[in-house]
Amino acid sequence: MRLSPGQSGTTSGDRLLLLRRDRAAAPAMRALFPSIAQLRLELRFEGTAANIPVPQTHILHPAARAYFVFLCPYADCNGRFDLAAIVNAAVEDSLSRVEGLLVCGGTRVGGHASRRLCHLHLHYVITSTRDLAP
């Protein structure tokens, strides 16, 4: 039986290992964005569940890996938020601040092993600081 991309047969531990592997293989920020001194990613979550994940802030410097994929914070969800295209577009357009909304397309395990769509909302703010050196 073939699984669709949204229904991977991997466990949450496997997903975390794949994420770590991909992050380790990503180039340094200085290689992709030589003019950026700092990139700040603010992630705030909203949803209908009673236990909404806490906000996250990631501050990346030139030596950090340029990897912008974040797993859905719900442990029972197989979704992820990919901000790579958004970050790339913002840096290419010389935007110092970008805000937006993404919705998790993953599924969560419900009662009796049933699956339901996650629909967790991610409000993001990406702020870049350019290097002032010539």
MARLUM-507788 format. One record per residue (C-alpha): residue number from 1; x, y, z. Coordinates in Angstrom, 2 decimals, decimal comma, m for minus. Layout:
<lumtors>
@num=NUM | xx=X | yy=Y | zz=Z
...
</lumtors>
This chain:
<lumtors>
@num=1 | xx=0,00 | yy=0,00 | zz=0,00
@num=2 | xx=1,36 | yy=3,41 | zz=m0,95
@num=3 | xx=0,96 | yy=6,30 | zz=1,43
@num=4 | xx=0,28 | yy=9,78 | zz=0,21
@num=5 | xx=2,78 | yy=12,49 | zz=1,26
@num=6 | xx=0,43 | yy=13,68 | zz=4,00
@num=7 | xx=0,12 | yy=10,20 | zz=5,48
@num=8 | xx=3,68 | yy=9,16 | zz=5,95
@num=9 | xx=4,27 | yy=6,01 | zz=7,92
@num=10 | xx=7,07 | yy=7,58 | zz=9,92
@num=11 | xx=6,89 | yy=8,07 | zz=13,66
@num=12 | xx=7,39 | yy=11,44 | zz=15,32
@num=13 | xx=10,89 | yy=10,29 | zz=16,31
@num=14 | xx=11,69 | yy=9,46 | zz=12,69
@num=15 | xx=10,38 | yy=12,85 | zz=11,58
@num=16 | xx=12,62 | yy=14,56 | zz=14,12
@num=17 | xx=15,65 | yy=12,61 | zz=12,92
@num=18 | xx=14,89 | yy=13,54 | zz=9,30
@num=19 | xx=14,49 | yy=17,19 | zz=10,30
@num=20 | xx=17,86 | yy=17,15 | zz=12,10
@num=21 | xx=19,52 | yy=15,48 | zz=9,11
@num=22 | xx=18,11 | yy=18,02 | zz=6,68
@num=23 | xx=19,05 | yy=20,94 | zz=8,95
@num=24 | xx=22,63 | yy=19,63 | zz=9,25
@num=25 | xx=22,87 | yy=19,39 | zz=5,44
@num=26 | xx=21,60 | yy=22,95 | zz=4,88
@num=27 | xx=24,16 | yy=25,62 | zz=3,95
@num=28 | xx=25,14 | yy=28,34 | zz=6,38
@num=29 | xx=23,12 | yy=31,54 | zz=6,26
@num=30 | xx=26,23 | yy=33,49 | zz=5,23
@num=31 | xx=26,46 | yy=31,37 | zz=2,06
@num=32 | xx=22,85 | yy=31,98 | zz=0,99
@num=33 | xx=22,33 | yy=35,47 | zz=2,40
@num=34 | xx=25,72 | yy=37,20 | zz=2,69
@num=35 | xx=24,15 | yy=40,61 | zz=3,35
@num=36 | xx=22,04 | yy=39,43 | zz=6,31
@num=37 | xx=23,49 | yy=39,97 | zz=9,79
@num=38 | xx=20,49 | yy=38,52 | zz=11,64
@num=39 | xx=17,21 | yy=36,82 | zz=10,80
@num=40 | xx=14,48 | yy=36,70 | zz=13,42
@num=41 | xx=11,54 | yy=34,31 | zz=13,06
@num=42 | xx=8,62 | yy=34,81 | zz=15,43
@num=43 | xx=6,07 | yy=31,99 | zz=15,39
@num=44 | xx=2,71 | yy=32,33 | zz=17,15
@num=45 | xx=0,08 | yy=29,58 | zz=17,04
@num=46 | xx=m3,73 | yy=29,69 | zz=17,09
@num=47 | xx=m6,24 | yy=26,90 | zz=16,96
@num=48 | xx=m9,45 | yy=25,50 | zz=18,35
@num=49 | xx=m7,87 | yy=23,07 | zz=20,83
@num=50 | xx=m7,56 | yy=23,99 | zz=24,49
@num=51 | xx=m3,80 | yy=23,41 | zz=24,53
@num=52 | xx=m2,37 | yy=25,90 | zz=22,03
@num=53 | xx=1,44 | yy=25,65 | zz=21,68
@num=54 | xx=3,49 | yy=28,50 | zz=23,13
@num=55 | xx=5,04 | yy=31,07 | zz=20,79
@num=56 | xx=8,56 | yy=30,45 | zz=19,47
@num=57 | xx=11,30 | yy=32,87 | zz=18,50
@num=58 | xx=14,32 | yy=31,81 | zz=16,46
@num=59 | xx=17,21 | yy=34,24 | zz=15,97
@num=60 | xx=19,65 | yy=33,18 | zz=13,27
@num=61 | xx=23,10 | yy=34,64 | zz=12,65
@num=62 | xx=25,40 | yy=34,14 | zz=9,61
@num=63 | xx=26,88 | yy=30,90 | zz=10,99
@num=64 | xx=23,44 | yy=29,31 | zz=11,52
@num=65 | xx=22,05 | yy=26,79 | zz=9,07
@num=66 | xx=19,65 | yy=28,29 | zz=6,52
@num=67 | xx=16,89 | yy=25,81 | zz=7,25
@num=68 | xx=13,38 | yy=27,12 | zz=7,73
@num=69 | xx=11,18 | yy=24,05 | zz=8,18
@num=70 | xx=9,45 | yy=23,59 | zz=11,52
@num=71 | xx=7,46 | yy=20,56 | zz=12,60
@num=72 | xx=3,94 | yy=21,15 | zz=13,84
@num=73 | xx=4,34 | yy=21,49 | zz=17,62
@num=74 | xx=1,62 | yy=18,91 | zz=18,26
@num=75 | xx=3,41 | yy=15,61 | zz=18,89
@num=76 | xx=0,55 | yy=13,61 | zz=17,37
@num=77 | xx=0,55 | yy=15,63 | zz=14,12
@num=78 | xx=2,54 | yy=14,74 | zz=11,00
@num=79 | xx=2,45 | yy=18,30 | zz=9,61
@num=80 | xx=5,15 | yy=20,88 | zz=9,17
@num=81 | xx=5,52 | yy=24,55 | zz=8,32
@num=82 | xx=7,95 | yy=25,35 | zz=5,52
@num=83 | xx=9,00 | yy=29,01 | zz=5,56
@num=84 | xx=11,92 | yy=28,63 | zz=3,10
@num=85 | xx=10,21 | yy=30,22 | zz=0,09
@num=86 | xx=8,90 | yy=33,07 | zz=2,24
@num=87 | xx=12,33 | yy=33,80 | zz=3,73
@num=88 | xx=14,02 | yy=33,58 | zz=0,31
@num=89 | xx=11,49 | yy=35,96 | zz=m1,27
@num=90 | xx=11,77 | yy=38,45 | zz=1,59
@num=91 | xx=15,56 | yy=38,55 | zz=1,41
@num=92 | xx=15,61 | yy=38,77 | zz=m2,40
@num=93 | xx=13,10 | yy=41,66 | zz=m2,31
@num=94 | xx=15,15 | yy=43,42 | zz=0,40
@num=95 | xx=12,18 | yy=43,39 | zz=2,75
@num=96 | xx=13,16 | yy=43,90 | zz=6,37
@num=97 | xx=9,86 | yy=42,57 | zz=7,75
@num=98 | xx=7,33 | yy=40,04 | zz=6,46
@num=99 | xx=4,20 | yy=38,79 | zz=8,22
@num=100 | xx=1,78 | yy=36,08 | zz=7,24
@num=101 | xx=m0,28 | yy=33,05 | zz=8,10
@num=102 | xx=0,16 | yy=29,36 | zz=7,34
@num=103 | xx=m2,22 | yy=26,54 | zz=8,22
@num=104 | xx=m0,94 | yy=23,10 | zz=9,17
@num=105 | xx=m1,95 | yy=20,55 | zz=6,56
@num=106 | xx=m1,05 | yy=17,58 | zz=8,71
@num=107 | xx=m3,31 | yy=15,09 | zz=10,42
@num=108 | xx=m3,60 | yy=14,27 | zz=14,10
@num=109 | xx=m4,50 | yy=10,99 | zz=15,72
@num=110 | xx=m7,94 | yy=11,17 | zz=17,30
@num=111 | xx=m9,87 | yy=8,75 | zz=19,44
@num=112 | xx=m9,80 | yy=5,08 | zz=18,36
@num=113 | xx=m6,82 | yy=5,76 | zz=16,06
@num=114 | xx=m8,92 | yy=7,91 | zz=13,74
@num=115 | xx=m7,19 | yy=10,78 | zz=11,97
@num=116 | xx=m8,39 | yy=14,35 | zz=11,74
@num=117 | xx=m6,95 | yy=17,42 | zz=10,06
@num=118 | xx=m4,82 | yy=19,56 | zz=12,34
@num=119 | xx=m5,58 | yy=23,08 | zz=11,04
@num=120 | xx=m3,25 | yy=24,75 | zz=13,55
@num=121 | xx=m2,63 | yy=28,34 | zz=12,41
@num=122 | xx=0,89 | yy=29,74 | zz=12,39
@num=123 | xx=1,20 | yy=33,52 | zz=12,42
@num=124 | xx=4,78 | yy=34,37 | zz=11,49
@num=125 | xx=6,85 | yy=37,53 | zz=11,53
@num=126 | xx=10,22 | yy=37,41 | zz=9,80
@num=127 | xx=12,57 | yy=40,31 | zz=10,44
@num=128 | xx=15,93 | yy=40,64 | zz=8,73
@num=129 | xx=18,79 | yy=42,91 | zz=9,73
@num=130 | xx=21,25 | yy=43,70 | zz=6,98
@num=131 | xx=24,99 | yy=43,91 | zz=7,47
@num=132 | xx=26,02 | yy=47,57 | zz=7,29
@num=133 | xx=29,57 | yy=46,79 | zz=6,16
@num=134 | xx=30,28 | yy=47,72 | zz=2,50
</lumtors>
